[in-house]
Amino acid sequence: MPKIDPAARLSGPGRVPNMLPRFRKPAGGDPVLGDGEFTIQRTDVTLPSYSVPFRFSRSYRSGSQMDGPLGVGWDHNYNQRILGKVLYDPQASGFPTTVGDITDTNCDGTVQWQDGQGGLQVFKAGKSWKVEDDLYLPFTGPNPDITLMHVISGNDLSTSYWQLKYADGTIAKFDRGGFLTNITDPVGNGLSIGWERETAPTAPSSDCVSTGFQSRQCAGWLYGLLSPRIGQRRRVEGVTLESGRSVFYLAQHGLEWVV
């Protein structure tokens, strides 16, 4: 199995996102920054809520070659991820379709937050795990108003999740694979985000792992895993507000939201 680097999927022929500065608002309304990068942000849809409202905002950065759900250089505010070292078990049921379901800290003690604005922000792990209600590892990042924790609520990483906390008390929660799942206000009300999980092709009866995927059946099955939206290739599927109102994203029709 080749090395899997989630951040690599954001790279392209130009300047990669983790070499870009955090999204900066152009001064004086000029969308061209001092380094020549063209940036623009737009909010297309908002829906009121008594807690966290639905707001669909998109950002474009000419310095990024990320081919996101809205096209090259574009990103949207719910397309947030925690990117790190992908863990997998070759002997687990469903392997390799389960690759990308658990994200851990990189070997250098860092993870990256894909911020939904076309950028990656690096967070560095603290020296030791701490215990309050659960076991957690604190991280520090470039913005002191945003803190990150890796939380284990059970006995192993299968019960883990990631949590970003903002200075105003808003919390963004990410599942064990690093996918944004909830945004809540200080009293716990908010919205939830769903991600695609398509059905992978059925594995052949032969043991492909032990044979190195050399047979025609195994090679065909492995090739078929490259297209479905599984693992780290999933996209945002919908957002549900506290009231129960849902908004679904239909990727096959381009930028189309259905309430």
C-alpha positions as CSV (number, residue, x, y, z in Angstrom):
1,M,0.0,0.0,0.0
2,P,1.6,3.3,-1.0
3,K,2.0,6.1,1.5
4,I,-1.2,8.1,1.8
5,D,-0.9,11.8,2.5
6,P,-4.3,13.6,2.7
7,A,-2.7,17.0,2.3
8,A,-1.1,15.9,-1.1
9,R,-4.6,15.9,-2.7
10,L,-4.6,19.6,-2.3
11,S,-1.4,20.1,-4.2
12,G,-1.2,21.0,-7.9
13,P,1.2,22.4,-10.4
14,G,1.3,25.8,-8.7
15,R,1.9,27.0,-5.2
16,V,0.4,24.5,-2.8
17,P,-2.0,25.7,-0.1
18,N,0.3,25.0,2.9
19,M,2.8,27.5,1.4
20,L,0.1,30.2,1.2
21,P,-0.5,32.6,4.1
22,R,-3.8,32.5,6.0
23,F,-6.6,34.1,4.0
24,R,-6.3,37.9,4.3
25,K,-9.0,40.4,3.5
26,P,-7.8,42.8,0.7
27,A,-7.2,46.3,1.9
28,G,-9.4,49.0,0.4
29,G,-11.5,46.5,-1.5
30,D,-8.7,45.7,-3.9
31,P,-8.8,41.9,-4.5
32,V,-5.1,41.8,-5.6
33,L,-2.8,41.4,-2.6
34,G,0.7,42.7,-2.3
35,D,2.3,39.4,-3.4
36,G,0.1,39.4,-6.6
37,E,-2.4,36.9,-5.4
38,F,-6.0,37.5,-6.4
39,T,-8.6,36.7,-3.7
40,I,-12.3,37.0,-3.4
41,Q,-15.0,35.9,-1.0
42,R,-18.8,35.8,-1.5
43,T,-21.7,34.7,0.7
44,D,-24.4,33.3,-1.6
45,V,-27.0,31.9,0.8
46,T,-28.0,32.4,4.4
47,L,-30.8,30.8,6.4
48,P,-31.7,32.2,9.9
49,S,-31.7,30.0,13.0
50,Y,-32.0,30.6,16.7
51,S,-28.5,29.1,17.1
52,V,-25.8,28.9,14.4
53,P,-27.4,30.0,11.1
54,F,-26.7,28.3,7.8
55,R,-24.4,30.4,5.7
56,F,-22.8,29.3,2.4
57,S,-19.7,31.3,1.7
58,R,-17.1,30.6,-1.0
59,S,-13.5,31.8,-1.4
60,Y,-11.2,32.0,-4.4
61,R,-7.4,32.2,-4.2
62,S,-5.4,32.4,-7.4
63,G,-2.3,31.1,-5.6
64,S,-4.0,27.8,-4.8
65,Q,-4.2,24.9,-7.3
66,M,-6.6,22.9,-5.1
67,D,-9.3,21.3,-7.3
68,G,-12.1,21.6,-4.8
69,P,-15.8,20.9,-5.0
70,L,-16.4,24.3,-6.7
71,G,-13.4,24.1,-9.1
72,V,-9.7,24.9,-9.1
73,G,-8.8,27.6,-6.5
74,W,-12.3,27.7,-5.0
75,D,-13.3,26.5,-1.5
76,H,-16.4,26.8,0.7
77,N,-16.9,27.4,4.4
78,Y,-18.2,23.9,5.3
79,N,-15.3,22.1,3.4
80,Q,-13.3,21.9,6.6
81,R,-11.0,19.1,7.6
82,I,-8.3,18.0,10.0
83,L,-5.4,16.5,7.9
84,G,-2.8,14.3,9.4
85,K,-1.4,10.8,9.4
86,V,-3.9,8.3,8.0
87,L,-4.2,5.1,10.1
88,Y,-5.4,1.8,8.6
89,D,-5.4,-1.9,9.4
90,P,-4.8,-4.1,6.4
91,Q,-6.5,-7.0,8.2
92,A,-9.6,-5.0,9.1
93,S,-13.0,-5.8,7.6
94,G,-13.6,-3.6,4.5
95,F,-10.0,-2.7,3.9
96,P,-8.9,-0.7,1.9
97,T,-12.3,1.1,1.8
98,T,-11.8,2.1,5.4
99,V,-8.5,3.9,4.7
100,G,-9.0,7.5,5.8
101,D,-11.5,6.8,8.4
102,I,-9.0,7.6,11.2
103,T,-6.7,10.5,11.2
104,D,-3.9,10.9,13.8
105,T,-1.0,13.3,14.4
106,N,1.8,13.4,11.9
107,C,5.2,12.0,12.9
108,D,6.5,15.6,13.5
109,G,3.6,16.2,16.0
110,T,1.6,18.4,13.6
111,V,-1.8,18.4,11.9
112,Q,-3.3,20.8,9.4
113,W,-6.6,22.4,9.5
114,Q,-8.2,22.9,6.1
115,D,-10.1,26.1,7.0
116,G,-12.7,26.3,4.2
117,Q,-11.1,29.4,2.8
118,G,-8.5,27.7,0.6
119,G,-5.8,27.6,3.2
120,L,-4.1,25.1,5.6
121,Q,-3.2,26.2,9.1
122,V,-0.6,24.1,10.9
123,F,-1.2,23.1,14.6
124,K,1.6,21.7,16.8
125,A,0.8,19.0,19.5
126,G,1.5,19.7,23.1
127,K,4.0,17.7,25.1
128,S,1.5,15.4,26.9
129,W,-2.0,14.2,27.0
130,K,-4.3,15.7,29.6
131,V,-7.4,14.4,31.4
132,E,-10.6,16.2,32.3
133,D,-13.9,14.4,31.4
134,D,-12.0,12.7,28.6
135,L,-8.4,12.2,27.5
136,Y,-7.2,14.9,25.2
137,L,-4.1,16.3,23.5
138,P,-4.0,20.1,23.1
139,F,-2.5,21.8,20.0
140,T,-1.3,25.3,19.4
141,G,-1.7,27.1,16.0
142,P,-1.0,30.4,14.4
143,N,-4.1,32.1,15.8
144,P,-4.2,32.4,19.6
145,D,-8.0,32.8,19.4
146,I,-8.4,29.3,18.0
147,T,-7.5,26.2,20.0
148,L,-7.5,22.6,18.8
149,M,-7.8,19.4,20.8
150,H,-7.6,15.7,19.9
151,V,-10.1,14.0,22.2
152,I,-10.4,10.2,23.0
153,S,-13.7,9.5,24.7
154,G,-13.1,5.8,25.0
155,N,-10.2,3.4,25.0
156,D,-8.7,3.8,21.6
157,L,-8.6,6.0,18.4
158,S,-11.8,4.5,17.1
159,T,-13.7,6.7,19.6
160,S,-11.7,9.8,19.0
161,Y,-12.6,13.2,17.5
162,W,-11.1,16.6,16.9
163,Q,-12.4,19.9,18.3
164,L,-11.7,23.5,17.4
165,K,-12.8,26.2,19.9
166,Y,-13.0,29.9,19.0
167,A,-12.6,32.8,21.4
168,D,-16.4,33.5,21.3
169,G,-17.2,30.0,22.5
170,T,-18.2,28.5,19.2
171,I,-17.0,24.9,18.8
172,A,-16.3,23.0,15.5
173,K,-16.2,19.3,16.0
174,F,-14.6,16.9,13.5
175,D,-15.0,13.1,13.5
176,R,-12.1,10.6,13.9
177,G,-11.4,10.9,10.1
178,G,-11.0,14.7,10.4
179,F,-14.3,15.6,8.7
180,L,-16.3,18.6,10.1
181,T,-19.5,17.2,11.7
182,N,-20.9,19.9,14.0
183,I,-20.7,23.7,14.6
184,T,-22.3,24.7,18.0
185,D,-22.7,27.9,19.9
186,P,-21.6,28.3,23.6
187,V,-24.8,26.7,24.9
188,G,-24.6,23.7,22.6
189,N,-27.1,24.5,19.9
190,G,-25.9,24.5,16.3
191,L,-25.9,22.6,12.9
192,S,-24.5,19.3,11.7
193,I,-22.7,18.6,8.5
194,G,-23.0,15.3,6.5
195,W,-20.4,13.9,4.1
196,E,-20.7,11.5,1.2
197,R,-20.0,7.8,1.6
198,E,-20.6,5.9,-1.6
199,T,-20.6,2.2,-1.9
200,A,-17.3,0.7,-2.9
201,P,-17.1,-2.3,-5.4
202,T,-17.4,-5.7,-3.9
203,A,-14.1,-7.3,-3.0
204,P,-13.1,-10.5,-4.9
205,S,-13.1,-13.8,-3.0
206,S,-9.3,-14.2,-3.2
207,D,-7.0,-12.7,-0.6
208,C,-5.7,-9.7,-2.4
209,V,-3.5,-8.4,0.4
210,S,-1.4,-11.6,0.7
211,T,-1.0,-11.8,-3.1
212,G,-0.1,-8.1,-3.5
213,F,-3.1,-7.4,-5.7
214,Q,-1.4,-9.2,-8.6
215,S,-4.4,-11.1,-10.0
216,R,-6.7,-9.5,-12.6
217,Q,-9.6,-9.6,-10.2
218,C,-7.7,-7.9,-7.4
219,A,-6.2,-5.3,-9.7
220,G,-9.6,-4.5,-11.2
221,W,-11.1,-4.2,-7.8
222,L,-8.3,-1.9,-6.5
223,Y,-8.7,0.3,-9.6
224,G,-12.4,0.5,-9.0
225,L,-11.7,2.0,-5.6
226,L,-10.2,5.1,-7.1
227,S,-13.5,6.7,-8.2
228,P,-16.1,6.2,-5.4
229,R,-16.4,8.9,-2.7
230,I,-14.9,6.9,0.1
231,G,-12.2,7.6,2.6
232,Q,-10.5,10.9,2.2
233,R,-12.2,11.7,-1.1
234,R,-15.6,12.4,0.4
235,R,-17.4,15.8,-0.1
236,V,-20.0,17.7,1.9
237,E,-23.4,16.2,1.2
238,G,-25.7,18.4,3.4
239,V,-26.1,20.6,6.4
240,T,-28.9,20.3,9.0
241,L,-29.9,23.2,11.2
242,E,-31.0,23.0,14.9
243,S,-34.6,23.3,13.8
244,G,-34.3,20.2,11.7
245,R,-34.3,22.1,8.4
246,S,-31.8,20.5,6.0
247,V,-29.9,21.8,3.0
248,F,-28.5,19.3,0.5
249,Y,-25.7,19.9,-1.9
250,L,-26.1,18.2,-5.3
251,A,-22.6,17.9,-6.7
252,Q,-23.7,16.3,-9.9
253,H,-25.5,19.5,-10.9
254,G,-22.7,21.9,-9.9
255,L,-23.4,24.5,-7.3
256,E,-27.0,23.7,-6.4
257,W,-28.4,23.7,-2.9
258,V,-31.9,22.2,-2.2
259,V,-33.7,23.1,1.0
